[in-house]
Amino acid sequence: MSRKIPLAWLQLTRERTRLLVALAGIAFANILMFMQLGFQDSLYYSNVRFHSSLQGDIVLISNQSSSLISMKSFSQRRLFQTLDFPEVEAVHPIYLDFTSFKNPETGHPRTIFVIGFNPQSNVFDIPGVRENQKKLTLPDTILYDRASRLEFGPIAREFNAGKSVFAEVRLRRIKVAGLFMLGTSFGADGNMMTSDVNFLRIFNLRQSGLIEVGLIKLKPGTNAQVVAQKIRQYLGSDISVMTKQEYIDFERNFWANNTAIGFIFTLGAIMGFIVGTVIVYQILYTEVADHLSEYATLKAIGYSHKYLLNVILQEALILALLGYIPGFAFAIFLYQKARDATLLPIFMTVDRSIIVLILTVVMCFFSGVIAVRKLRAVDPADIF
């Protein structure tokens, strides 16, 4: 008969207000974990979109470069030396830098990320680049990232309306020849692309041939790891040689380990877990304390401590599942608001939803195990 009575559910629902407060607390903890993990994933994903778009197998950068926002130049002759290897099919020098982009409506300048490359080569797998890159052969033309922040001006809207769009970049008047879609990141609020020749016109104090990234495309069937090791030994220690995946991991590790942002997001998720644990513990402890005489009676008539522990853990599981649902729903709403406000890629993923659900269940079970300790030493004779 005891198995047919939903004792855990009846105890939780006996005081509806307490139950709602408990669910609100768990939902808050879930939202905190969802937001911190969402921002963390957005941090990593947004900052490696450039790396992921590269149409090549091996990447060369200066050994003094630490991330995309802190690149150091090296001679493109080092890149061309890799053509000595029979496995290398083609090489592509890429220029990177930040400069001032003046809003054509307000005149306010804002820092923009500039990418320079040979428009005759297919270097990037980015929507809008391949179909427009031939236009960059004209002087003082650029491609503008339609996903840049609105502070740069209504560039994309006016271009889509068929208007000729001009802007001032580093005191030089340029024309927007097309749009592409890369997106903002924690390191760049906006992006533009241009030819290597136009790049050197904009950055007229830079020396030609000093590049930030060297991209190597290998012949089909070639092992990138093996060739990268050969090139590493050939070029020496002044150049960092990485496969494309290693280059992506290099950037991710920088943001995760060398900046405060990655640590803050991780700490926020941990704090959400701790806050939820404390809230659930207080609720379950109060439940145990309020029903101590009933539990003592159950012990007196033969129910084991294991049975009582199961009741508390059932309450913990019910709280975890019921509290997770509103937390999940509200997190999706906040993701949308944050995405609209920051233009960062903040989306709900299946993996994250499962991780937070597991953390919620563990959080509630852990709280239940702590709260039930009071029952272990309870003596029916003392209660009555």
C-alpha positions in Angstrom: 0.0 0.0 0.0 2.9 2.4 0.8 4.0 2.2 -2.8 0.6 3.2 -4.0 0.5 6.4 -2.0 2.4 9.3 -3.7 3.8 10.5 -0.3 6.5 12.7 -1.9 4.0 14.5 -4.1 1.4 14.9 -1.4 4.0 16.5 0.9 5.2 18.9 -1.7 1.8 20.0 -2.7 0.4 20.4 0.8 1.7 23.9 0.9 1.4 25.4 -2.6 3.1 28.6 -1.8 6.2 26.9 -0.5 6.3 24.7 -3.6 6.0 27.7 -6.0 8.8 29.5 -4.1 11.0 26.4 -4.4 10.3 26.0 -8.1 11.0 29.7 -8.7 14.4 29.3 -6.9 15.3 26.2 -9.0 14.2 28.0 -12.2 16.4 31.0 -11.3 19.4 28.7 -10.7 18.7 27.0 -14.1 18.5 30.4 -15.9 21.8 31.5 -14.3 23.5 28.3 -15.5 21.8 28.5 -19.0 22.9 32.1 -19.4 26.5 31.6 -18.3 27.0 28.5 -20.4 25.3 30.2 -23.4 27.5 33.2 -23.2 30.6 30.9 -22.8 29.7 28.9 -25.9 29.0 32.1 -27.8 32.4 33.4 -26.7 34.1 30.4 -28.2 32.0 30.0 -31.3 32.0 33.7 -32.3 35.7 34.0 -32.0 36.6 31.0 -34.2 34.2 31.7 -37.1 37.0 33.3 -39.0 39.2 30.3 -38.4 36.5 27.8 -39.3 35.8 29.6 -42.6 39.4 29.2 -43.9 39.6 27.1 -47.0 42.9 25.4 -46.3 44.5 22.7 -44.3 47.5 24.3 -42.5 47.9 27.8 -41.0 51.0 29.8 -40.4 51.2 32.7 -37.9 53.9 34.5 -36.1 55.0 32.8 -32.9 54.3 36.1 -31.2 50.6 36.1 -32.1 48.3 35.2 -29.2 44.9 35.5 -30.8 42.9 37.0 -33.6 42.8 40.3 -31.8 46.5 40.3 -31.1 48.2 39.3 -34.3 51.9 39.9 -35.3 53.1 40.2 -38.8 55.6 38.0 -40.6 57.1 37.9 -44.0 55.0 36.2 -46.7 58.3 34.7 -48.0 58.1 32.2 -45.1 54.7 31.1 -46.5 56.0 30.8 -50.1 58.9 28.6 -48.8 56.4 25.9 -48.1 55.8 25.5 -51.9 59.0 23.5 -51.8 57.0 20.6 -50.4 55.3 18.4 -53.0 52.2 18.0 -50.9 51.4 21.7 -51.0 48.9 22.7 -53.7 48.6 26.4 -53.1 49.3 29.1 -50.5 47.3 32.2 -49.7 48.6 35.3 -47.7 46.0 37.0 -45.5 46.3 40.5 -44.0 44.4 41.3 -40.8 44.2 44.5 -38.8 41.8 46.8 -36.9 41.1 50.4 -38.0 38.5 53.2 -37.7 35.3 53.0 -39.6 33.2 56.2 -39.6 29.4 56.0 -39.5 28.3 57.7 -42.7 25.2 59.1 -41.0 26.5 60.3 -37.7 30.2 60.6 -38.4 31.1 58.7 -35.3 34.1 56.4 -35.7 34.2 52.8 -34.4 36.9 50.2 -34.6 36.3 47.5 -37.3 38.1 44.3 -38.2 39.7 44.4 -41.7 40.5 41.3 -43.7 42.7 41.6 -46.8 43.2 38.8 -49.3 43.7 38.0 -53.0 40.2 38.2 -54.6 41.3 35.8 -57.3 41.6 33.0 -54.8 38.9 31.1 -52.9 40.1 31.6 -49.3 36.9 31.8 -47.2 33.8 29.8 -46.9 31.6 32.7 -45.8 28.2 33.5 -47.3 28.4 36.4 -49.7 32.2 36.4 -50.1 32.7 34.1 -53.1 30.0 35.8 -55.3 31.2 39.3 -54.5 35.0 39.0 -54.2 35.7 39.8 -57.8 34.3 43.3 -57.2 37.2 43.9 -54.9 39.6 44.2 -57.8 38.3 47.7 -58.2 40.2 50.4 -56.2 38.8 51.4 -52.8 36.1 48.8 -52.7 35.1 46.6 -49.7 32.7 43.9 -48.7 30.8 44.8 -45.5 29.6 42.3 -42.9 25.8 42.6 -42.8 25.9 41.2 -39.2 28.1 44.1 -37.8 26.7 46.2 -35.0 24.3 49.0 -35.9 26.7 51.6 -34.5 28.5 51.4 -37.9 25.4 52.8 -39.6 22.6 51.4 -41.9 25.2 50.1 -44.4 23.4 46.8 -45.2 19.9 48.3 -45.3 20.9 51.0 -47.7 22.9 48.6 -49.9 20.0 46.2 -50.1 17.8 49.2 -51.1 19.9 49.7 -54.2 21.8 52.8 -53.0 25.4 53.5 -53.5 27.0 53.3 -50.1 30.2 55.1 -49.3 32.1 55.3 -46.0 35.3 56.6 -44.5 37.8 54.0 -43.4 41.1 55.3 -41.9 40.5 58.7 -43.5 40.0 57.1 -46.9 36.7 57.1 -48.8 35.7 53.6 -49.8 32.7 52.1 -51.6 30.7 49.1 -50.4 30.7 46.7 -53.3 28.8 43.8 -51.6 27.7 42.2 -48.3 28.8 39.0 -46.5 27.8 37.3 -43.3 30.4 36.6 -40.7 29.1 38.1 -37.5 30.4 39.9 -34.4 32.5 38.4 -31.7 33.8 39.4 -28.3 36.9 40.8 -30.1 35.3 42.6 -33.0 32.0 44.6 -33.3 32.1 44.5 -37.1 34.0 43.2 -40.1 34.9 44.2 -43.6 36.9 42.5 -46.4 38.9 43.9 -49.2 41.6 43.0 -51.6 45.3 42.8 -50.6 46.0 45.8 -52.8 43.2 47.9 -51.3 44.2 46.7 -47.8 47.7 48.2 -48.3 46.1 51.4 -49.6 44.0 51.7 -46.4 47.0 50.8 -44.2 49.4 52.9 -46.2 52.1 52.8 -43.5 52.4 49.1 -43.6 55.1 47.3 -45.5 53.9 45.1 -48.4 54.5 41.4 -47.9 54.1 41.5 -44.1 51.1 39.3 -43.4 49.3 38.0 -40.3 48.1 34.6 -41.6 49.5 32.2 -44.1 47.0 29.6 -45.4 48.2 26.4 -47.0 46.0 24.2 -49.1 47.3 20.6 -49.5 46.8 18.2 -52.3 43.9 15.7 -51.9 44.7 12.7 -49.7 47.5 14.4 -47.9 47.9 14.0 -44.1 47.8 17.5 -42.7 49.4 16.5 -39.4 52.4 14.9 -41.1 52.9 17.8 -43.5 52.5 20.3 -40.7 55.3 18.6 -38.7 57.6 18.7 -41.7 56.9 22.4 -42.3 57.4 23.1 -38.6 60.9 21.6 -38.7 61.7 23.3 -42.0 60.6 26.9 -41.0 62.0 27.0 -37.5 60.6 28.3 -34.2 59.8 31.9 -35.3 56.7 30.6 -37.2 53.8 28.7 -35.6 52.6 25.9 -37.9 49.2 24.5 -37.1 46.5 22.4 -38.8 43.2 24.2 -39.2 41.7 22.4 -36.2 44.8 23.2 -34.1 44.4 26.9 -35.1 40.7 26.8 -34.0 41.8 25.2 -30.7 44.6 27.8 -30.3 42.0 30.6 -30.4 39.6 28.8 -28.1 42.3 28.2 -25.5 43.3 31.8 -25.6 39.8 33.0 -24.6 39.3 30.1 -22.1 42.6 30.4 -20.3 44.2 33.8 -21.0 41.2 36.1 -20.5 39.0 36.9 -17.6 35.9 36.4 -19.7 36.1 32.6 -19.9 36.7 32.3 -16.2 33.8 34.6 -15.3 31.3 32.6 -17.3 32.5 29.3 -15.8 32.3 30.8 -12.3 28.8 32.1 -13.0 27.6 28.6 -13.9 29.2 27.1 -10.8 27.5 29.9 -8.7 24.2 29.0 -10.3 24.7 25.4 -9.2 25.6 26.4 -5.7 22.6 28.8 -5.4 20.2 26.1 -6.6 21.7 23.6 -4.1 21.2 25.9 -1.2 17.6 26.7 -2.2 16.6 23.1 -2.6 18.3 22.1 0.6 16.4 24.7 2.6 13.1 23.6 1.1 13.7 19.9 1.7 15.2 20.5 5.2 12.0 22.4 6.1 9.9 19.6 4.8 11.8 17.1 6.9 11.6 19.3 10.0 7.8 20.0 9.6 7.1 16.3 9.2 9.5 14.9 11.7 6.8 13.4 13.9 5.2 11.6 10.9 8.6 10.3 9.8 9.2 9.1 13.4 5.9 7.3 13.4 6.8 5.6 10.1 10.0 4.5 11.7 8.2 3.2 14.8 5.8 1.0 12.7 8.7 -0.5 10.8 9.6 1.7 7.8 13.3 1.8 7.2 15.6 4.8 6.9 16.1 3.8 3.2 12.4 4.2 2.6 12.4 7.7 4.1 15.4 8.6 2.0 13.6 7.5 -1.1 10.7 9.8 -0.3 13.0 12.8 0.1 14.9 11.9 -3.1 11.5 11.6 -4.9 10.7 15.1 -3.7 14.1 16.3 -5.0 13.5 14.7 -8.4 10.0 16.3 -8.6 11.4 19.7 -7.8 14.2 19.3 -10.3 11.9 18.4 -13.2 9.2 21.0 -12.4 11.7 23.7 -11.8 13.7 22.9 -15.0 10.7 23.6 -17.3 10.2 27.3 -16.6 13.9 27.8 -16.3 14.4 26.3 -19.8 11.6 28.3 -21.3 12.7 31.6 -19.8 16.3 30.9 -20.9 15.2 30.6 -24.5 13.4 34.0 -24.2 16.6 35.6 -22.7 18.7 34.1 -25.5 16.6 35.8 -28.0 16.8 39.1 -26.2 20.6 38.8 -25.8 21.0 37.8 -29.4 19.1 40.9 -30.6 21.0 43.2 -28.3 24.5 41.9 -28.9 24.3 40.2 -32.3 26.3 37.3 -30.7 25.4 33.7 -31.7 23.6 32.8 -28.5 21.3 29.8 -29.1 19.8 26.9 -27.1 21.5 23.6 -28.0 20.5 20.1 -27.2 23.8 19.4 -25.5 23.4 22.4 -23.2 19.8 21.6 -22.3 20.8 18.0 -21.3 23.8 19.2 -19.3 21.7 21.7 -17.3 19.0 19.1 -16.7 21.6 16.7 -15.4 23.1 19.4 -13.2 19.7 20.3 -11.9 18.9 16.6 -10.9 22.3 16.2 -9.3 21.8 19.5 -7.5 18.5 18.5 -6.1 19.6 14.9 -5.2 22.6 16.3 -3.4 20.5 18.7 -1.4 18.1 15.8 -0.6 20.9 13.6 0.7 22.1 16.4 3.0 18.6 17.3 4.2 17.7 13.8 5.1 20.6 13.4 7.6 18.4 14.7 10.3 16.2 11.6 10.0 19.1 9.2 10.6 19.3 9.9 14.3 15.6 10.5 14.9 14.1 8.4 17.8 10.4 7.9 18.0 10.6 7.9 21.8 12.1 11.3 21.8 9.5 12.7 19.5 6.5 11.5 21.5 
